[in-house]
């Protein structure tokens, strides 16, 4: 059985890795598939995965963390920064336009 500090460190690492993977997917999607035609199956599937990850990740982790007896502000900050980074990335890519 892992001790409490080890559990906290492991949870932080997992949340940080999930956030990094999610941001990497968002960057990849917005650089390529976002610019496909509207009827493209890849674009539709990509949007579903993108927003499912954007909604599920914070909605699963943040309430459990925020309402637990030992809430971890580091995990909450990662979730909030991840959401803000996604919104900023989305707005930046839309403003930048189609890649050359």
C-alpha positions in Angstrom: 0.0 0.0 0.0 1.3 3.4 -1.0 1.7 6.1 1.6 -0.2 9.4 1.4 2.6 11.5 0.0 3.3 8.8 -2.6 -0.4 8.8 -3.6 -0.5 12.5 -3.9 2.7 12.6 -6.1 1.3 9.8 -8.3 -2.1 11.5 -8.7 -0.3 14.8 -9.6 1.9 13.0 -12.1 -1.1 11.2 -13.7 -3.1 14.4 -14.0 -0.1 16.3 -15.4 0.5 13.5 -18.0 -3.2 13.4 -19.0 -3.2 17.2 -19.4 0.0 17.1 -21.5 -1.4 14.4 -23.7 -4.7 16.3 -24.1 -2.9 19.5 -25.1 -0.7 17.6 -27.5 -3.8 16.1 -29.2 -5.5 19.5 -29.3 -2.4 21.1 -30.9 -2.2 18.2 -33.5 -5.9 18.4 -34.3 -6.0 22.1 -34.6 -3.0 22.2 -36.9 -4.3 19.6 -39.3 -7.8 18.1 -39.1 -9.6 21.3 -38.1 -9.0 22.6 -41.6 -10.6 19.6 -43.3 -13.9 20.1 -45.1 -16.9 20.3 -42.9 -18.3 17.0 -44.1 -15.1 15.1 -43.4 -15.5 12.1 -41.1 -12.0 12.8 -39.6 -13.0 16.3 -38.7 -16.3 15.2 -37.0 -14.6 12.4 -35.1 -11.8 14.7 -34.1 -14.2 17.4 -32.8 -16.1 14.7 -30.7 -12.8 13.4 -29.2 -11.5 16.9 -28.6 -14.6 18.2 -26.8 -15.2 14.9 -25.0 -11.7 15.2 -23.6 -12.1 18.9 -22.9 -15.3 18.3 -20.9 -14.7 14.9 -19.4 -11.2 15.6 -18.0 -12.2 18.6 -15.9 -15.7 17.3 -15.0 -14.3 14.0 -13.7 -11.2 15.3 -11.9 -12.0 18.7 -10.6 -15.2 17.9 -8.5 -13.6 14.8 -7.0 -10.5 16.8 -6.0 -12.2 20.0 -4.9 -14.8 18.3 -2.7 -12.5 15.7 -1.1 -11.3 15.9 2.5 -7.7 16.6 1.3 -8.2 18.7 -1.8 -5.0 19.3 -3.7 -4.7 22.8 -5.1 -1.9 21.7 -7.5 -4.3 19.3 -9.3 -7.0 21.9 -9.4 -4.5 24.4 -10.9 -3.5 21.8 -13.6 -7.1 21.3 -14.6 -7.8 25.0 -14.7 -4.7 25.8 -16.7 -5.4 23.0 -19.1 -8.8 24.4 -19.8 -7.5 27.9 -20.3 -4.7 26.7 -22.5 -7.2 24.8 -24.7 -9.4 27.9 -25.1 -6.3 30.1 -25.9 -5.0 27.6 -28.4 -8.4 27.3 -30.1 -8.7 31.1 -30.4 -5.1 31.4 -31.6 -5.5 28.7 -34.3 -8.7 30.2 -35.5 -7.2 33.7 -35.7 -4.0 32.4 -37.3 -6.0 30.7 -40.1 -5.2 27.7 -42.3 -1.6 26.5 -42.1 0.4 26.9 -45.3 
